Amino acid sequence: MSVGRPLPGDVVEDAIDQPFWDACNDGVLLVYRCNICATSYWPAGSCTAHGMRDIEWVPAAGTGHLHTWTVVHQKYSKSFTDKPTVVAVVKLDEGPMLHTNLIDAEGTNLRVGMPVEVVFETIDEGAVLPVFRPLL
């Protein structure tokens, strides 16, 4: 299903983020973690306390909580589906916030703090994107 959003390669050609996108193809969510203080980041960057001294991509639990969201009813492009799209910010259990879509949320009373889990969605162009669904 095409969702009318940029694909990983459309955003920026960045070798530092490539392991994240490769892991998505394998159904694994990664965060960029400082091995000195265990602070996690997304997208990749340097640790605010330790720079790039000892930082690497590591698997994340794939769970978090809904931080905020908006429901998009307007179909801005032919690539959007006819049903409303929930665009969300999820705070991962490891700490970073991730902009994503929330799926399988019809009929759910969305609320700040709602537990969510990652699932991986393959869109028309073959890209695999992490999206989240409520944990009920």
Secondary structure as the mmCIF struct_conf table of DSSP 4:
data_model
#
loop_
_struct_conf.conf_type_id
_struct_conf.id
_struct_conf.beg_label_comp_id
_struct_conf.beg_label_asym_id
_struct_conf.beg_label_seq_id
_struct_conf.end_label_comp_id
_struct_conf.end_label_asym_id
_struct_conf.end_label_seq_id
BEND BEND1 GLY A 4 ARG A 5
HELX_RH_AL_P HELX_RH_AL_P1 PRO A 8 VAL A 11
HELX_RH_3T_P HELX_RH_3T_P1 ALA A 15 ASP A 17
HELX_RH_AL_P HELX_RH_AL_P2 GLN A 18 ASN A 25
TURN_TY1_P TURN_TY1_P1 ASP A 26 GLY A 27
STRN STRN1 LEU A 30 CYS A 34
TURN_TY1_P TURN_TY1_P2 ASN A 35 CYS A 37
STRN STRN2 SER A 40 TYR A 41
BEND BEND2 TRP A 42 PRO A 43
STRN STRN3 CYS A 47 CYS A 47
TURN_TY1_P TURN_TY1_P3 THR A 48 HIS A 50
STRN STRN4 GLY A 51 GLY A 51
TURN_TY1_P TURN_TY1_P4 MET A 52 ASP A 54
STRN STRN5 ILE A 55 PRO A 59
BEND BEND3 GLY A 62 GLY A 62
STRN STRN6 THR A 63 VAL A 72
BEND BEND4 GLN A 74 GLN A 74
BEND BEND5 SER A 77 SER A 77
TURN_TY1_P TURN_TY1_P5 LYS A 78 SER A 79
BEND BEND6 PHE A 80 PHE A 80
BEND BEND7 ASP A 82 LYS A 83
STRN STRN7 THR A 85 LEU A 92
TURN_TY1_P TURN_TY1_P6 ASP A 93 GLU A 94
BEND BEND8 GLY A 95 GLY A 95
STRN STRN8 MET A 97 LEU A 102
BEND BEND9 ASP A 104 ASP A 104
TURN_TY1_P TURN_TY1_P7 GLU A 106 GLY A 107
TURN_TY1_P TURN_TY1_P8 VAL A 112 GLY A 113
STRN STRN9 PRO A 115 THR A 122
TURN_TY1_P TURN_TY1_P9 ASP A 124 GLU A 125
BEND BEND10 GLY A 126 GLY A 126
STRN STRN10 VAL A 128 PRO A 134
#
